[in-house]
């Protein structure tokens, strides 16, 4: 019975630690994404990239 309680506590604390790391990763990715917009613009003004098949 004690090992089930310890396993549950470990899982809950592990989940909390993982969520904290995911918040840091999300923050870093947001900064990189915004920096990408600042460096190359939106792309539509200079022709930009086309995704998908060209129709023509």
Secondary structure, DSSP 8 states (H G I E B T S, - for coil): -HHHHHHHHHHHHHHHHHHHHHHHHHHHHHHHHHHHHHHH--SSTT-----S----
